[in-house]
């Protein structure tokens, strides 16, 4: 392939780098899926009432707190919402094109409670791989969306390619993605289990905040400064949401006996699917990633040989 050896160096190395990047991404995905599969296979599902501290796989049914998903208004115990906005930008050749840019990505900020009818456990989904009950993926021209009842999908995941629909001056302004975990759904959690200390969530006695503030603040602070601190309030998010108050979260946590969180250097998985099903899916994903990684790795080696050794 003389044309390959005649390509400008910058063009060749850019193309080779992209192929290598794809190979690395596929191999990493294969390793990640295999790691998850092994972690699931190495654990026996336990009822919440039979838990003990340590790295555990536990299961039950979702209990609450019952939340309202921000884009659709659907009832759930956990939600995650993404909004992508179509933006007109100039590309490398100087021509204008429309591309999707993430406008906001938000997630419910209350613990998810699940149990077996005897005992409750609380889990914070932040940083976990979550297999949700259902999801919606739709388009529109307003935020919040006008269509609050899009199709509800219970299989698969939203498409990762965000440029698969036509864009342009007359195309959709926004793409909305919302995932939820339903109320009273089967729920499995793999993570670090610890017993909840009620003392961490008991309300502080009246006057404690003022006393702590007096001890922490430098003595030259004025009364106006302290009043400003007392009246501070957070700004709403792009979806118009405010952080949940600590007192509300404390009441949620006091309902549970156990807490499930991320373990150091171990998978943190939350799913409405049975562990055997999830393990099989992860195993299949690992095989697919390994095959694609091997193909792209071979292609990267072949490109080097054809340019410098062929």
C-alpha positions as CSV (number, residue, x, y, z in Angstrom):
1,X,0.0,0.0,0.0
2,X,2.2,2.8,-1.3
3,X,-0.6,5.3,-0.6
4,X,-0.3,4.5,3.2
5,X,3.5,5.2,3.2
6,X,2.9,8.4,1.3
7,X,0.4,9.9,3.8
8,X,1.7,12.9,5.7
9,X,3.0,11.9,9.1
10,X,0.4,13.9,11.0
11,X,-2.5,12.2,9.2
12,X,-1.1,8.7,9.6
13,X,-0.3,9.1,13.3
14,X,-3.7,10.6,14.0
15,X,-5.4,7.7,12.3
16,X,-3.2,5.2,14.1
17,X,-3.8,6.9,17.4
18,X,-7.6,6.6,16.9
19,X,-7.4,2.9,16.1
20,X,-5.2,2.3,19.2
21,X,-7.6,4.3,21.3
22,X,-10.5,2.1,20.1
23,X,-8.4,-1.0,20.9
24,X,-7.6,0.2,24.4
25,X,-11.2,1.1,25.0
26,X,-12.5,-2.3,24.0
27,X,-9.9,-4.2,26.0
28,X,-10.7,-2.0,29.1
29,X,-14.4,-2.7,28.6
30,X,-13.7,-6.4,28.4
31,X,-11.6,-6.3,31.6
32,X,-14.3,-4.2,33.4
33,X,-17.1,-6.6,32.4
34,X,-15.1,-9.7,33.4
35,X,-14.3,-8.1,36.7
36,X,-18.0,-7.5,37.4
37,X,-18.9,-11.0,36.3
38,X,-16.3,-12.6,38.7
39,X,-17.4,-10.4,41.6
40,X,-21.1,-11.4,41.1
41,X,-20.3,-15.1,40.7
42,X,-18.2,-15.1,43.9
43,X,-21.1,-14.0,46.1
44,X,-24.3,-15.7,47.3
45,X,-27.3,-13.4,47.5
46,X,-28.4,-12.7,51.1
47,X,-31.6,-11.4,52.5
48,X,-31.2,-8.0,54.0
49,X,-32.2,-9.4,57.4
50,X,-29.3,-12.0,57.1
51,X,-26.6,-9.4,56.4
52,X,-23.3,-8.9,58.2
53,X,-20.6,-6.4,57.7
54,X,-18.3,-6.8,54.7
55,X,-18.4,-7.1,50.9
56,X,-21.8,-8.6,50.2
57,X,-24.4,-9.3,47.6
58,X,-27.8,-8.6,49.0
59,X,-31.3,-8.4,47.6
60,X,-34.9,-7.3,48.5
61,X,-37.5,-5.0,47.1
62,X,-37.3,-1.2,46.8
63,X,-39.3,0.6,49.5
64,X,-38.6,4.3,49.1
65,X,-38.4,7.1,49.6
66,X,-40.8,7.7,46.8
67,X,-39.4,10.4,44.5
68,X,-40.6,12.2,41.4
69,X,-38.4,12.0,38.3
70,X,-37.7,15.6,37.1
71,X,-38.3,15.2,33.3
72,X,-41.4,12.9,33.3
73,X,-42.9,13.2,36.7
74,X,-42.9,9.4,37.1
75,X,-42.8,7.9,40.6
76,X,-39.5,6.1,41.5
77,X,-37.0,5.5,44.2
78,X,-34.0,6.6,42.1
79,X,-33.6,8.7,38.9
80,X,-30.9,10.0,36.7
81,X,-31.5,12.6,34.0
82,X,-29.3,13.9,31.2
83,X,-30.1,16.8,28.8
84,X,-28.1,17.3,25.7
85,X,-28.3,20.6,23.7
86,X,-27.8,21.0,20.0
87,X,-25.1,23.7,19.5
88,X,-23.9,25.3,16.3
89,X,-20.1,25.2,16.1
90,X,-17.4,25.8,13.5
91,X,-15.4,22.6,12.7
92,X,-11.7,22.3,11.8
93,X,-12.4,23.0,8.1
94,X,-14.2,26.2,9.0
95,X,-17.7,25.0,8.3
96,X,-20.5,25.2,10.7
97,X,-22.2,22.1,12.1
98,X,-24.6,21.2,14.8
99,X,-23.3,18.9,17.6
100,X,-24.7,17.7,20.9
101,X,-23.2,19.2,24.1
102,X,-24.2,18.0,27.6
103,X,-26.3,20.7,29.1
104,X,-26.8,19.0,32.5
105,X,-26.5,15.6,34.2
106,X,-28.3,15.2,37.5
107,X,-29.1,12.3,39.9
108,X,-31.4,11.9,42.9
109,X,-29.6,12.8,46.1
110,X,-31.5,10.6,48.6
111,X,-30.6,7.1,49.7
112,X,-32.4,4.2,48.1
113,X,-34.1,2.0,50.7
114,X,-34.8,-1.7,50.0
115,X,-35.6,-4.6,52.3
116,X,-37.1,-8.1,52.7
117,X,-40.1,-7.2,54.8
118,X,-38.1,-7.5,58.1
119,X,-35.1,-5.2,57.7
120,X,-34.2,-2.2,55.5
121,X,-30.9,-1.3,53.9
122,X,-29.9,2.1,52.5
123,X,-27.7,2.5,49.4
124,X,-26.2,5.6,47.9
125,X,-26.0,4.9,44.1
126,X,-23.4,7.6,43.4
127,X,-20.5,6.0,41.5
128,X,-22.3,2.6,41.1
129,X,-23.1,0.8,37.9
130,X,-26.9,0.9,38.0
131,X,-29.2,-1.4,35.9
132,X,-32.5,0.6,36.1
133,X,-36.1,-0.6,35.8
134,X,-36.8,1.5,32.8
135,X,-35.6,4.5,30.7
136,X,-36.8,7.0,28.2
137,X,-34.9,8.8,25.4
138,X,-36.7,11.5,23.4
139,X,-36.3,14.9,21.7
140,X,-37.8,18.3,22.1
141,X,-37.3,22.1,21.9
142,X,-37.8,23.2,25.5
143,X,-36.4,22.6,28.9
144,X,-38.2,21.2,30.8
145,X,-39.6,19.1,28.0
146,X,-43.2,19.6,26.7
147,X,-43.6,15.8,26.3
148,X,-43.8,14.5,29.8
149,X,-44.9,11.0,28.8
150,X,-42.3,9.6,26.4
151,X,-42.1,5.9,25.5
152,X,-40.9,3.8,28.5
153,X,-38.3,1.1,27.7
154,X,-37.7,-1.8,30.0
155,X,-34.9,-3.5,28.0
156,X,-31.5,-2.4,26.9
157,X,-29.9,1.0,27.5
158,X,-30.1,4.4,25.8
159,X,-28.0,4.6,22.6
160,X,-24.5,5.8,23.3
161,X,-24.2,7.5,19.9
162,X,-25.7,10.9,20.4
163,X,-25.4,12.1,16.7
164,X,-27.6,9.4,15.2
165,X,-30.5,11.7,14.4
166,X,-30.6,14.6,11.9
167,X,-29.6,18.0,13.3
168,X,-29.6,21.4,11.9
169,X,-31.4,24.7,12.0
170,X,-34.8,22.9,12.0
171,X,-33.7,19.9,14.1
172,X,-34.5,19.2,17.8
173,X,-32.9,21.6,20.3
174,X,-32.6,19.0,23.1
175,X,-32.2,15.3,23.7
176,X,-33.5,14.0,27.0
177,X,-32.5,10.8,28.8
178,X,-34.1,9.7,32.0
179,X,-33.5,6.4,33.9
180,X,-35.5,5.3,36.9
181,X,-35.7,2.5,39.5
182,X,-39.3,1.8,40.2
183,X,-41.1,1.5,43.6
184,X,-41.5,-2.1,44.8
185,X,-39.1,-3.5,42.2
186,X,-36.7,-6.5,42.9
187,X,-33.4,-5.0,43.7
188,X,-29.9,-6.4,44.1
189,X,-26.9,-4.6,45.5
190,X,-23.2,-5.6,45.6
191,X,-21.0,-3.4,47.7
192,X,-19.5,-2.8,51.2
193,X,-22.1,-3.4,53.9
194,X,-21.8,-1.6,57.2
195,X,-24.2,-1.3,60.2
196,X,-25.7,2.2,60.4
197,X,-24.9,4.1,63.6
198,X,-28.1,6.0,64.5
199,X,-26.0,8.5,66.4
200,X,-24.7,9.9,63.2
201,X,-28.1,10.9,62.1
202,X,-29.8,12.0,65.3
203,X,-30.9,15.7,65.2
204,X,-28.5,18.1,67.0
205,X,-29.8,19.9,70.1
206,X,-31.1,23.4,69.6
207,X,-28.5,26.1,69.7
208,X,-25.7,23.7,68.7
209,X,-25.2,25.3,65.3
210,X,-25.0,28.8,66.8
211,X,-22.5,27.6,69.5
212,X,-20.4,25.8,66.9
213,X,-20.4,28.9,64.7
214,X,-19.3,31.1,67.6
215,X,-16.4,28.7,68.3
216,X,-15.3,28.4,64.7
217,X,-15.6,32.0,63.5
218,X,-12.7,34.5,64.1
219,X,-13.6,37.0,66.8
220,X,-13.4,40.0,64.5
221,X,-16.4,38.8,62.4
222,X,-19.3,41.2,62.5
223,X,-22.9,40.4,63.3
224,X,-23.8,41.2,59.7
225,X,-21.4,38.5,58.5
226,X,-23.0,35.9,60.7
227,X,-26.5,36.8,59.5
228,X,-25.3,36.5,55.9
229,X,-24.1,33.0,56.6
230,X,-27.4,32.0,58.3
231,X,-29.5,33.2,55.3
232,X,-27.4,31.6,52.5
233,X,-29.3,29.2,50.3
234,X,-28.1,27.1,47.3
235,X,-28.9,27.9,43.7
236,X,-31.3,25.6,41.9
237,X,-29.8,23.3,39.3
238,X,-30.4,23.5,35.5
239,X,-33.5,21.4,36.1
240,X,-34.7,23.7,38.8
241,X,-33.9,21.3,41.7
242,X,-32.5,22.1,45.1
243,X,-30.3,19.8,47.3
244,X,-32.3,17.7,49.8
245,X,-32.0,19.0,53.3
246,X,-29.8,17.1,55.7
247,X,-32.7,16.5,58.1
248,X,-34.7,14.7,55.4
249,X,-31.7,12.5,54.5
250,X,-31.1,11.7,58.2
251,X,-34.7,10.5,58.6
252,X,-34.3,8.3,55.5
253,X,-31.1,6.7,57.0
254,X,-32.6,6.1,60.4
255,X,-35.2,3.8,58.8
256,X,-32.5,1.4,57.7
257,X,-30.3,-1.0,59.7
258,X,-27.6,-1.5,57.0
259,X,-25.8,0.7,54.6
260,X,-24.4,-0.5,51.2
261,X,-21.7,1.7,49.6
262,X,-18.7,1.5,47.3
263,X,-15.9,-0.9,48.3
264,X,-12.2,-0.1,47.7
265,X,-11.0,-1.5,44.4
266,X,-14.1,-3.8,44.0
267,X,-17.2,-3.5,41.8
268,X,-20.2,-1.5,43.1
269,X,-23.3,-2.9,41.3
270,X,-27.0,-2.1,41.7
271,X,-29.5,-3.9,39.5
272,X,-33.2,-4.9,39.2
273,X,-32.0,-8.0,37.3
274,X,-31.2,-11.3,39.0
275,X,-27.4,-11.7,39.6
276,X,-27.3,-14.7,37.3
277,X,-28.7,-12.7,34.5
278,X,-26.4,-9.7,35.1
279,X,-23.4,-12.0,35.4
280,X,-24.2,-13.7,32.1
281,X,-24.6,-10.2,30.4
282,X,-21.3,-9.1,31.8
283,X,-19.6,-12.3,30.6
284,X,-21.1,-11.8,27.1
285,X,-19.9,-8.2,27.1
286,X,-16.4,-9.2,28.2
287,X,-16.2,-11.7,25.2
288,X,-17.4,-9.1,22.8
289,X,-15.0,-6.4,24.1
290,X,-12.1,-8.9,23.9
291,X,-12.9,-9.8,20.3
292,X,-13.2,-6.1,19.2
293,X,-10.1,-5.2,21.1
294,X,-8.1,-7.9,19.4
295,X,-9.3,-6.8,16.0
296,X,-8.4,-3.1,16.6
297,X,-5.0,-4.2,18.1
298,X,-4.3,-6.3,15.0
299,X,-5.2,-3.4,12.8
300,X,-2.9,-1.0,14.6
301,X,0.0,-3.4,14.2
302,X,-0.8,-3.9,10.6
303,X,-0.8,-0.2,9.9
304,X,2.6,0.1,11.4
305,X,4.0,-2.8,9.4
306,X,2.5,-1.5,6.1
307,X,3.9,2.0,6.6
308,X,7.4,1.1,7.9
309,X,8.0,-2.6,7.1
310,X,5.9,-3.3,4.0
